[in-house]
Amino acid sequence: MEPLTAGNTRVKEARKLSRRSVRTERRLFLADGPKAVEGALSVEGCVVEVFVTPAALEQHAGLLADAPLTLVDDRALASLSDAVSPAGVVAVCRHIDAPLRHVVSVSRRLLVICADVRDPGNAGTVIRTADAAGADAVVLAGSSVDAYNPKTVRATVGSLFHLPFAIEPDPAAAVRAAQARGLTVLAADGAGEVDLFEADLAGPTAWLFGNEAWGLPEELAALADHRVAIPIHGRAESLNLSTAAAVCLYASARAQRR
């Protein structure tokens, strides 16, 4: 079969998923690259179609053996990818977020709540870190970046498909839902009253992380059970969001696995 070109109607329709409004309306998004596509294929019913170049199909034949494939040429594939060097495979996927009540109910030990996290790379890295640290679920709350933004999906390196996540407009509702399920909510706050390495992290915990630039709003931080600070031993003013999340989540993972 001759590969489809960038002018093909199916390719052009898929390309529209680069816009958030179209993703939201259609409840579809693009997963770009072999790791993302592998993750998507592991979720039953998630993948609608996989666009792949002949070269990428040969390279990833095992991964794509049972996938619904459509061959495209290099220019068509590049039009679907925002990567500098496209890997030759992009999947059209159905949205996989779950309601907040479901996500909180599956979290027995470790939950991550991101409030107003705007950078797609940061959001994706936090999701990837949560997955690596063994968290049960993630909530993207408030005005956080779209979980299905191509840059967010790529930054998760497949982890978006490994753990449940919710999209919740009201961060306070996410905090209260976690507390109602018996989780202690810890706000990551540079001015927090509790030192991270002195905190009791052994119990069921929900970490609350704020915006990259201004952190957590006072009224939201006040809802947390404790505000926890990562000690800064050098002259750096602070840690960036994804690094702070990694430190906090691994501190919890270590305490919970002793």
C-alpha positions in Angstrom: 0.0 0.0 0.0 1.3 3.4 -0.9 2.0 5.6 2.1 -0.4 8.5 2.7 0.9 12.0 2.1 0.6 15.1 4.3 -2.4 16.3 2.1 -4.4 13.2 2.8 -7.7 13.9 4.6 -7.0 11.4 7.4 -3.6 12.9 8.1 -5.1 16.5 8.0 -7.8 15.5 10.5 -5.3 13.9 12.8 -3.1 17.1 12.6 -6.0 19.1 14.0 -5.4 17.4 17.3 -2.5 19.7 17.9 -5.1 22.2 19.0 -6.5 21.8 22.5 -10.0 22.8 21.5 -10.1 20.0 19.0 -8.7 17.5 21.5 -11.3 18.4 24.0 -14.2 18.3 21.5 -13.2 14.9 20.0 -11.8 13.4 23.2 -8.7 12.4 21.2 -5.0 13.2 21.3 -1.7 12.3 19.7 1.0 10.1 21.3 4.3 10.7 19.5 7.2 8.3 19.5 7.7 4.6 20.3 7.6 4.9 24.1 4.3 6.8 24.1 2.8 4.5 21.5 3.9 1.4 23.5 2.2 2.9 26.6 -0.9 3.7 24.7 -1.1 0.2 23.2 -1.0 -1.2 26.7 -4.3 0.4 27.6 -7.2 -1.5 26.2 -9.3 0.6 23.7 -7.0 3.6 23.9 -5.5 3.6 20.4 -7.6 4.4 17.4 -5.0 4.5 14.7 -1.2 4.4 14.4 0.5 6.5 11.7 3.9 5.0 10.9 6.6 5.5 8.2 7.8 2.4 6.4 11.2 2.7 8.0 9.8 3.0 11.5 7.5 0.0 10.9 10.5 -2.1 10.0 12.3 -0.8 13.1 9.4 -1.3 15.5 7.7 -4.3 13.9 7.4 -6.2 17.2 5.8 -3.3 19.0 3.3 -2.6 16.2 2.5 -6.2 15.4 -1.2 -5.9 16.5 -1.7 -2.2 16.1 -4.2 -0.6 13.7 -1.6 0.8 11.3 -1.7 3.4 8.6 1.5 3.9 6.5 2.5 7.5 5.9 5.5 9.2 4.2 8.1 11.2 6.1 6.5 14.6 5.5 3.1 13.4 6.6 4.5 12.0 9.8 6.5 15.2 10.5 3.3 17.1 10.1 1.8 15.1 13.0 4.9 15.5 15.3 6.3 18.5 17.1 9.5 16.7 17.8 12.7 18.1 16.3 13.6 14.7 15.0 10.3 12.7 14.6 10.7 9.0 15.5 8.4 7.9 12.7 5.4 6.7 14.7 2.4 8.6 16.1 -0.8 7.2 17.5 -4.3 8.8 17.7 -5.6 7.9 21.1 -8.8 8.3 23.1 -8.7 10.3 26.3 -7.9 8.2 29.4 -8.5 10.5 32.3 -10.8 9.3 35.0 -13.2 11.2 37.4 -11.6 12.6 40.6 -13.6 10.3 42.8 -12.2 7.2 41.0 -8.6 8.4 41.0 -8.7 9.2 44.7 -10.3 5.9 45.5 -7.5 3.9 43.9 -4.9 5.9 45.7 -4.1 4.0 48.9 -0.6 5.2 49.7 0.7 8.0 47.5 -1.2 10.6 45.4 0.1 13.6 43.5 -1.9 16.8 43.1 -0.6 19.5 40.7 -2.2 22.9 41.1 -1.9 25.4 38.2 1.2 23.7 36.8 1.5 25.5 33.4 4.6 24.1 31.7 4.0 20.9 29.7 7.5 19.7 30.3 7.2 20.1 34.0 3.8 18.4 34.1 5.0 15.5 32.1 8.1 15.1 34.2 6.1 15.1 37.4 3.8 12.4 36.0 6.9 10.4 35.0 8.5 10.9 38.4 5.2 9.9 40.1 5.2 6.7 38.1 8.8 5.9 38.9 8.3 6.5 42.6 5.4 4.2 42.7 2.6 6.7 43.2 -0.9 5.4 42.8 -2.4 8.4 40.8 -2.0 12.0 39.7 -4.5 14.9 39.7 -3.9 17.9 37.4 -5.9 20.6 39.1 -6.9 24.2 38.5 -5.4 25.9 35.5 -2.8 23.2 34.9 -1.6 22.5 31.4 -3.5 20.1 29.2 -2.4 16.5 30.0 -2.8 15.7 26.3 -0.6 18.5 25.1 1.9 16.8 22.8 4.8 18.2 24.8 3.3 16.9 28.1 2.6 13.5 26.6 6.2 13.2 25.3 7.7 14.4 28.6 6.0 11.5 30.4 7.9 9.0 28.2 4.9 6.6 28.4 4.1 7.1 32.1 0.9 8.9 31.2 -0.5 5.5 30.4 0.9 3.7 33.5 -1.2 5.2 36.3 -4.6 6.7 36.7 -5.0 10.5 36.5 -7.8 13.0 36.8 -8.3 16.5 35.5 -10.0 18.6 38.2 -10.9 22.3 37.7 -11.0 22.9 41.5 -7.8 22.3 43.4 -9.5 22.6 46.7 -11.9 19.8 45.7 -8.9 17.6 45.0 -7.4 18.3 48.4 -10.6 17.7 50.3 -11.3 14.4 48.3 -7.8 13.1 49.3 -8.4 14.0 53.0 -11.8 12.4 52.9 -10.1 9.1 51.8 -7.7 9.3 54.8 -4.6 10.7 53.0 -2.5 13.3 54.8 -2.1 16.3 52.4 1.4 17.8 52.4 1.9 21.1 50.6 5.4 21.5 49.1 6.2 25.0 50.3 9.7 26.6 50.6 8.5 28.4 53.7 6.9 25.3 55.2 7.0 24.7 59.0 8.1 21.0 58.6 11.5 20.0 57.3 11.1 17.2 54.6 13.7 15.0 56.2 12.0 15.3 59.7 8.5 14.7 58.4 6.5 11.5 59.1 6.0 10.2 55.5 5.2 6.6 56.3 1.4 6.9 56.1 -0.9 7.5 53.2 0.1 10.8 51.6 -1.1 13.2 49.0 1.6 15.7 47.8 0.4 19.1 46.7 2.6 21.0 44.3 2.0 24.5 43.0 2.8 26.7 40.0 6.4 27.0 38.8 6.6 30.7 39.3 4.5 31.6 42.3 3.9 28.2 44.1 0.7 27.5 46.0 -2.0 30.2 46.7 -2.2 30.9 50.4 -5.8 29.7 50.6 -5.0 26.4 48.9 -1.9 25.8 51.0 -3.9 26.5 54.1 -6.1 23.5 53.3 -3.2 21.1 53.6 -2.5 19.2 56.8 1.1 20.4 56.8 3.4 22.6 54.8 6.7 20.9 54.1 10.0 22.5 53.0 12.9 20.9 51.3 16.0 22.2 53.1 18.4 24.2 50.9 22.0 23.7 52.1 23.7 25.8 49.5 23.2 29.2 48.0 20.4 28.3 45.5 17.2 30.2 46.1 15.0 27.2 45.4 14.5 24.1 43.4 12.4 23.9 40.3 9.1 22.2 40.3 10.1 18.8 38.8 13.2 18.5 40.9 11.3 19.4 44.1 8.6 16.8 43.2 11.2 14.1 42.6 12.8 14.8 46.0 9.5 14.8 47.9 8.1 11.7 46.1 11.1 9.6 46.6 11.3 10.6 50.3 7.8 9.3 50.6 8.5 6.2 48.6 11.5 5.4 50.9 9.5 6.0 54.0 6.6 3.8 52.9 8.8 0.9 51.8 10.8 0.6 55.1 
